[in-house]
Amino acid sequence: MTIDSSTMHETSPPGSGVPAGDPEDTGSDFARLAKRMATSGLLKRRPGYYVTRIGGVAVLYAGAWTAFAIIGSSWWQLIIAAVLGVMFSQIALVAHDIAHRQVFRLRRPSEVAGRIAGNLCVGMSYGWWQDKHTRHHANPNHEELDPDVNPDVLVWSTDQARAARGVARFVGRRQAFLFFPLLTLEGMNLHVASARALFRPVYKQRVLEAVMLGVHIVGYLAVLLLVLSPLQALAFLAVHQAVFGVYMGCTFAPNHKGMPTMKGDDRPDFLRRQVLTSRNVRGGWFIDLALGGLNYQIEHHLFPSMPTPHLRRARPIVQRYCEELDIKYTETGLISSYAQALRHLHEVGAPLRALRANPSV
């Protein structure tokens, strides 16, 4: 499933979500939508919301570790491990908003807060994730340009399946069935990828990030081994990282997986590039809370710096505008979004299953 790239191309500064140039001058489809959004006031910051949200997450995070200290050496700690898996994910979602400058307008405070949340509290490199996520936003679902659809373990298109080797080739045959089990390893994968990235000279403040990441890792393991028996510590780590990985995967999987992909010179204009590759997830306040506002993925990709609480209000404006331009606006329920993603994974793995059934092909 690919996107028609016959429409005009536009460019946008990294992370801004807005093409360069004044809306009145460019006259592009997105510029007209951006003007409507600016008029609506939904691009204004919400400091009160983020003080409440970050404060609440911080209290729950500290409370979970306090409960850990009080309970001591006990198998009941596995409940705390699951709770901390959820809290790590919520902090990662806060770091996501910080990286998009939804919280702070300036780069410096955003980087400081992002490193505290990411490196120190979660053990995930803020610089590595920001670089990766910025490239994803610029070219969502582009097989060569979006790092989120690289065929490392899973394959995302039939072309990737045909070219797959090693682990991707083995997993790709049955990846729809292995998707959720593999997510239990995603938390550890984020930690390992973060540590590996710090050896690359392209990232800024590598020493600072490495120190903060090291403090997290050493402190985390020391606390487990000081309070728990070795077997309990191992079980705690397994449950904690599994819940963290599954939660993170379930937060991001509904957004783009199973949506149209691009490759080569396929690169429609900014508005269509973001809308046609993204999927919204319907739901009330609980879905908003659980997915951190990423259930409004279309609006978030169009306006990354828009505060999370404004995305719900931006949705009808974007939806009506897409109807005016006859652009497909995809929205579904949470379970349906996972079903669509899994069906897509199964379909694109067909060449690998056919090859196994008939190696001479």
N, C-alpha and C positions, 0 to 999 in steps of 0.2 A: 504494500500500500504506500504510494508515494504522492507527493504534492505537485500540482501543476505550478511551474515557476514562470509562467508567461507574463505575470504581472510585474510592475516596476519594482526595482530594488530600492531599499532605503538603508541607511546606516544609523547606528546609535552609539553614544559613548558607553563604555563598559559600566554596567550596573545602573544606569540611569533609566533605562526603559523608554527613553524619549529620543527620537531621531534628531540629529543635529539640525540647527536652523530654526527660525521662527515659524510657528504654525501658520501664521497668515501668509508668509512668503512661500513655504513649501507647498501648501495646499494639498498635501497627501491625505489619504484616508485616515491614517493614524493621527495626523496633526489636527484634523477636525474633531476627532474623538478626544484628544488631549485637551483641546480648548473647552469642550463640554465639561470634561472632568475638572479642569481648573475652575471653571465657573461654579461648579457644584460645591466647591470647598473641600472636597474629599482628599485632596493632596496635602492638606494642612496637618501638622504634627499633633499627636495626642500624648503629651507628656504624662498626664494624670493616669491614663490607661497603663502605660508602661511602668510607671512607679508601682502601681498596684500589682500588675502581673509579675514583674521581676521580684518585687518584695514577697509576694505569695510563694513563688517558686523557691526563693532563697530560704524562706522559713520552713517549707516542707522538706527541702534538701537537708538543711541543718537538723531538722527534727528526726529525719530518718537515721542520720548518723548518730544522733543522741540516743535514739532507741537501740541502735546497734551496740553502743557502749554500755547501756543499762542492762540489756538482756545477757550479754557476755557469751560464754561458750555454751551454745545450745543449737539444736537443729531447728528451733523456731526462727533462727536467723535467716533461713531460706525465704521466709515471708518478707523480711527486710530487704533481702537481695532482689526480690521481684519488685518491691516498691522503689528501690534505688534504680532499677532498670528503667522504670517509668520516669523517674525524676531526671535521670541522665538525658533521656529523650526530650523532656520538656525544656531542659537547659539548652540542649542543642537547637531546639526551635527558637528559643530566645536569641541565641547566637546568630541564627539565620537572619532574624529581623534586624539585629544590630549591624550585621555585615551589609545589609541593603540600605543602611542609613535611615531606617524607619524610626530609630530611637534617638540618635544624635545626628545633627546636621553635619558636623565637621568630621573629617577623617580621623584625626588624632584620638578623640575620646571614643570613637567607634572601635578603633584598633585596640585600645587599652581594655575596654569592656569586653570586646570579642575574645581577646586572649585570656582574660580571666575566666570567662564562661567556658570557652572551648578547651584551651590547653590545661588550665589549672583544675577546673571543676569536672570536666568530662574526659580529658586525656585525648583530645582530638585537635590537631594543628589548625589554628584559625587561618593562617596564611595559605596552607595547602588547600583547605576546603574553599576559601574565598576564591582562589584562582580557578579551581575546578568548577565551582558553581557559576562563576561569571562566564566561563566559556560555554557552559550549558545554557545559560539564559540567552546568550548571543545567537546560538544555533541549536535550539531544542530539537532532539530526535534526528539530527544530521549524523549519518553514520561515520563520517570522517572528522567532524568538527565538534561533536558533543561527546565529552568523556563519559557521560552516563550511559551511552549505548555502545561503548567499546566491548568487543567480544572476548573479554578476559575469561569468564567462566560460562556465562550465558550468551546465547546468540539472539539477536534482535531482528534479523531479517533472513530471508532464504539465501541471499548472496553471502551473508556472513556464515550461515550454516554450511554452504558448499565449500567455503574456504577454511573452515574450522580445523584446527589441529589440537592435539594434546587433550587437556582437560575439557576445553570447550566442546571438542568433538564428542567426547565420552558423555558429558553431562547433557549436551544439546539434544540428544535423542529422547530423553525423558525429562527435560527441564521443567515442564509444567508441573510434574509430580514432585520434583525436587526443590521447587522454588521456595516454599515456606520452610522446609527443613534447612535449606542453605542459609536462610535469613538468620538462623540461630548463630551463625558464624560471622554475620555482618558487623557486629560490635567489635570483635577482635580484629576484623579486617580494617575497620576505620582506624584503630589504634596503630596497627602495623603500617598501614599506608601513610599515616601522619609521621611516624618515626622515620620511615624511608625517605619521605619528601624533604626532611631537614638536611639531608646530605646533598641536595641539589642547590647549586649556587644562585639559582634564579629567584629564590624566595628571600624577601627582606626580613631583617631581624631574626635570622636563623638561630643565633646564639641565645637570644632571649626566649624564643619559642622552645628551643631545646631544653633550657633550664626549667621553664615552667612545666613542660611535658614530663621532664625527669622527676620534678617534685611530685607531680600527680602520681606517676607510676610507683615510685619508691614509697611514697606515703600510703598509697592504696594497699600495696602488698604488705607493708609493715603493719598496718592496722589489722589486716586480716590475720596475719601470723601471730601477732601479739595477743589477740582476743580469742581466736578460734583454734581448735586443734587442726593439724595439717589436713586431715580428711574433710573436716567441716569447711576449712578455708577453700579447698579445691571445689567443693560442692557450691559454696557461696559464689565463687568466681564464675562457675559454669552457669548457674541460674541467672545471676546478675547480667552477664554479658549476653546470654541468650535472649532474655527479655528486652534488653537494650537493642539488640540487633533486629529482632522481630518487629518491635515497635517502630524503629526508624524505617525499616523496609516497608512496613504497612502504611507509613505516613507518606512516603514518596512514590510507591508503586502505582497508586490509582491515578496519578497526575498525567503521565505520558505513555506508560506502557500499553501497547495495543493501539495507540494512535498512529496516524500516518508518519512515515519516515522519509527522509531526504538523503540524497547522496550526490556527489559531484557538484555540478553547477546548479542543482535544484536549490533555489534560494528565493522564494517569493518575497514580496514587500514585508516590512516589519509587522504590520497588523496581522496579515494572514499567516506569517511564519509562527507567530505566537498563538493565535487562536486555533488554527487547524491542527496543531500538534499537542494541544492541551485538553484536559478533561476536568470539568468541575464535578464535585461530589455533593449531592443534596443532603440536607440534614439540618438539625436545629443547633442549639447552643452546645450540646455535648459533642457533636461532630466538629464544630468550630474549635472547641477546647482541645479535643483529642488530636486533631490534625494541625493545630496551631494556625488556622486560617488558610492553610495550603489547599483546603477543599475548594477555595475560590482560585484555582490555579490559573485560569484564563486572565482574570483581573490582575493577579499577582505578576504574571509574566508581562502584561502590558504596562503595568505601573509598579515596578519592584519596590519603590520607596514609599508607596502608599501604606499608611499604618494599617495593621491587621484589622482593627474594628471597622474600618471604612470599606473593606472589600465586599462585605455583604450588601452595603448600600450602593456600591459601584456596579454590582452584578446586573440589575435591571437596565441600567444605562448602556452597558456594553452589549447586553443581549438584544436590546431594541436596535442598537446601531448595526449590529451584525445582521439582523433581519432586514434592515434597510438596504444593506449592500449584498444581501443574499450570500453571506458567509456562514458556513455551518458552525453552529455553537453547540458543543457537546456537553451534556450534563446528565448524570446518572446517579443511582444510589450507591452506597458504599460497597455492598456485596456484589452488585452488578459490575462495579468498576474492577474488582478483583477477578471476577469471572471473565471479563473481556480481556484483561491482561493475561490470564492463564490460557485462554483460548488462543490468543496471539502467540504465546510462547510455544504452545503445542503445534500450531500450524507451521511456524517458521522452522521447527525442528524436523519437518517431514523429509527433507533431502537426506538427513543423516540416518533416519530410520529406513528410508528406501535403500541407502547405500549398504546398511548392515544386512538387509534382507537379500540384496543382490550385489555382492562385492564387485562383480564384473562390470557393473554399470559405470 
